[in-house]
Amino acid sequence: MKTSTFIFLGMIVMCSVIAQEAVTTNDTLERIENFTQTFNASDSSKPLVNFDDYKNLVHKVEKHREARMVDLETFVKMSEAEDVMILDARAEDLYERSHIKGAVNLPFTKFTQQNLMRVIPNPETKILIYCNNNIQNDPIHFASKIRIPKNNQPLMLALNIPTYINLYGYGYKNVYELNDVTDVLKSGMDTSYIQFEGTSIPKK
């Protein structure tokens, strides 16, 4: 009798949690939809752009990011754990041709709260990010995002930084960034090294 009662109570609690999660998700999407409808119906000539908001967000992210830069060995170990996602924010065609094995793609240009909720439903998910500037010896699929001015002092324009800032801004704060270099050529020769996959990668 006691066992049946505990099971019944457990089912009630579980259903309540699931229902609450559904309400929260629906409420979030509903709020986005309501805001969008209000903006679309307004006669305001001001775009939804606020540089001060972005500066304040960058200030918050800076120290947060400093403590979450990881080397390649740590990146690989973390990626092997359950409920961890490697996120590739490059264009879809580049991702399809080559990406770190196991990575999920959501191009930076498609970052919206709705799209992120579809790809990463739980904002507490541990997310690992990397970009072109982490990859050596594949300039076709991982072209370095830098500017070389006349004084030859390179200006780094890596995708990692805006990706990190935007993930944080959208509420995803359990983010870690690869702070190391990985070599595509070494990957092809050493199966114990971090691996790449995609349509351009020969099958082993």
Secondary structure, 3 states (H helix, E strand, C coil): CHHHHHHHHHHHHHHHHHHHHHHHHHHHHHHHHHHHHHHHHCCCCCCCCCHHHHHHHHHHHHHHHHCCEECHHHHHHHHCCCCEEEEECCCHHHHHHCEECCCEECCHHHCCHHHHHHHCCCCCCEEEEECHHHEECCCCCCCCCEECCCCCCCEECCCHHHHHHHHHHCCCCCEEEECCCEEHHHHHHCCCCCCEECCCCCCC
